[in-house]
Each structure stands twice: as structure tokens, then as C-alpha cells.
Amino acid sequence: MPKAKKGARRNSRKQKDVTEGLPPLNLNAAGIDVGNAEHYVAVPPGRVSQPVQKFGSFTADVHRLAQWLKACGVDTVVMQATGVYWVGLYEILEQQGLDVKVVNARYTKTLPGRKSDVQECQWLQKLHTFGLLNNSFLPPPEIRRLRTYLRQRENLVAAAATCIQHLQKALTEMNVQLANVLSDLSGVTGMAILRAIVKGERDPQRLAMLKNERVKASREEIARSLEGNWREELLFVLTQTLDLYDIYLGKIADCDQEIEAQLKTMKGKVDVEAQPIPEPRQVKRPRRQKHQPCYDLRGELYRVTGVDLTQIDSFDVQTVQVVISEVGVDMSAWKTEKHFASWLGLCPDNRTSGGKILHRGTRKVVNRASTALRLAASNLLRSDSALGANFRRLRARLGAPKAITALAHKLACLIYRMLKFGKAYLDRGVAYYEAQYQRRRLNWLKKQAAALNLQLVPMAELAH
């Protein structure tokens, strides 16, 4: 067969339209190809002489875009989540009364069709007309504001941690081995010594007198570690880095004030005076947290959510705050806890073909909530609870990565149940979990023995 005929037949197969024969669901749908400087907009054919037009990204241009969509009789708009370029456009169109849908570009690319031969906005408009696109989850505005404050706080904490690394680097280059005798350079003793060095103190014995009583190293060891080469250029770096660290600490405090104010504006689910917050769970060795907020964050989260999520083992207030700022407090966006765990990327996503599993693993999802749940699951290794016993058993059998994913999935289900049904979490302990596990294992062995026409007999009965 000639090559031209082969190519034509191949192109005819590629250009098959997936919307052929489907009934239209959204007759007044428009599609927008979001860009940094320009937005391409497509409306249904026949509304205007040019159904595809280009608009700028300035605020006046976006308002003109919204007025043009209304003049064309459009009531629903679809766009892809392209970077952060869609955020401002989404808010303006939503304020104008349009039903705006934000879809994941991953799902639009998997649909076969003539997408490469037409403009992106026309393809989106067509898919949205036939109802082939699913809207992405967007939390309510109050949660989005809280999320913005919290993400800024995370950036500030990361920048402060970078300053500590630069301080340690400058000390090491001067051969001041203070980090070898102090476990935390940003602690009380470390900061006191650093501030004294910046003010001009060079005597190791006087600097060692700033040692806090909780530091295990002796004053003699600290004094020996402070003998170094006091180079002027490195002392200049040390001074500027310490000033930056103080600035970041001040900005973190300002961010905490904004977060507290935002939490107070959110509607509560419980009356704290009528239903006081439960007592915090007892932790044998509490993990030391840096940059903790100075206000009652646990009480505010309890008032907003209606439940105390910190009762779950390995959950602290920072973990709960991250999860709430990413998913909100309304679980109606997900039908079941399995849908919620799948959205977080904590469910198996096996690739099968011909009855054979080609690839095992979870779907790659970039989500701060799922990351926080995985970190909380990894902290269950030494937890004296039922979740800790479950994690240790799965870790010994499956390995750490799979056990962390499995326990993160369980933690996500617990959060879903508590937020949706308002039930408190109750930890029955390691003994209860081990007894339940042994009971399930014994029942499984009895079924296996019955299938082989055998019967299990306890050792105590054989002794008699």
C-alpha cells in the first residue's frame, strides 16, 4: 500500500471525535485557555461572528472578557489550572456571577480527539459542552485565606532554618565547633552565645558561662569548642545572618497574628463554653516543636472543626492546621472516605493489562495534606497506641514506604469520619489491637483448616 494512503488512514483514526453521538449537557458553555499575558476564549458557534477571541490579562481586560461572555449568553466557563495564572481570572469571573469550573490538565489530555488541530479553548469548550470534564476541588474562600497565611508561614520557617544553616557554616569555617556540643544551635544557649559573639565577646570562658542548665555538655567542653579563628569577613556574615534570622522570627509572629484573626472570623461548630475541649492526650516523650504559635491554636481548631483531631496519635496542632487549611472542614465534597483518600493520593493505582498487574503504586499527587499525613504516619513508630502497633506490624511485613502509605490512608479515613460525623477519636491501646489481630488470625486459620477438612485443637485440650 502506498505511504500516502497509510498516512491518511492513520490520520483518520486519530481524528475520531469522542463527542460524536453524545447529547450536549451545557449549551451555554465557554472555554478559556489561560496564559500569563493573554487568554483565549471560545464560546458556542453562532453566538457571535468570531466565537474565538483573545483578551489581555490586565484587570480591565478580564472585566471586558466577563462582559463579553454575558453578552454571548454564557453561564458556565471552564479553564485549566495553569500555574497561578488562573487565580485572578477565576475570582473576577466568579464575582460576575459565572459558574467557573477549574479542571486538571491531566484529564483533558487523556481524551482522544482533534485537540492538536484546533485551539485549546475550543477543545475545552467542546468537552465542557458535553459534560466530559470534572471540576477540581476548591475550598471555600475563608479556607483559601487561611491556606495563604499558612503557606506564607511555612516559607518563613524554611527561610529561618536556612539562616541557621548559614550560621553554622560561618562558625565551622572559623573552626568554632559549637554545633558539636549543642544539639540545637537555635536553642537558648546557642542564640545567647551567638548574640554575644556578634556584640564583640571573644573569650571562650565568658561565652561558656551563658550555658543553660538543660545543656548536657559541660562549660569546659563548650569553651574548647569556641576556640577558633575570628575572621572579620565571616563575623560580618554571622552578624547579617543573625539579623535576618531575627527578622524572619518577627515576620512569623506577624503571620501568626493574621492566622489567629482569620480563625476567629470562621464560624465554629461547637460552643466551647458548653462543650469544653477535651484534655490533651498523654505523650511519654513529647516531640519538641520549633516556632510554635503564641496563641491557643488547639482551642481555635477545636471550635472550627467541632472535634479534637489532636487526640489522634502523632497528630499535633501544626499537622491539624495544615490538613484543615488544605481540605477545609466540610467533607461533603467527597462521597465516602475512600474518595477522600483517593483524592489525597493514598490509594493503590495499579496498572493492569490482560489480567496482569504491570505496575503497583499510588498516584502521584502533590498535596500538602497528604504529605502531612505521611509524616504523621512515620511518627507512629514508637507510639504506644493501636495505630502504633498497626504501623510496626505493617512495617515489619511490607517495609517502611508501604507501611507509611497504609497508615496515612487510615489517618485520612479517621479525619473524614471525625469531621463528617463529629465523633471523637478513642484509642483502645496496644493490648486491644493485639487481641483483635490474634482473633482475626485465628479465624483465618480455622477457615483454612475447614477448607482442608481439618480442625484446629488448642494445646490446652491436648494436654488433658
Secondary structure by P-SEA (a helix, b strand, c coil): ccaaaaaaaaaaaaaccccccccccccbbbbbbccccbbbbbcccccccccbbbbcccaaaaaaaaaaaaaacccbbbbccccccaaaaaaaaaaaccbbbbbbcccccccccccccccaaaaaaaaaaaccccccccccaaaaaaaaaaaaaaaaaaaaaaaaaaaaaaaaaacccccccccccccaaaaaaaaaaaacccccccccccccccccccaaaaaaaacccccaaaaaaaaaaaaaaaaaaaaaaaaaaaaaaaaaaccccccccccccccccccccccccccccccaaaaaaaaaacccccccccccaaaaaaaaaaccccccccccaaaaaaaacccccccccccccccccccccccaaaaaaaaaaaaccccccaaaaaaaaaaacccaaaaaaaaaaaaaaaaaaaaacbbbbbbccaaaaaaaaaaaaaaaaaaaaaaacbbbbccccccc
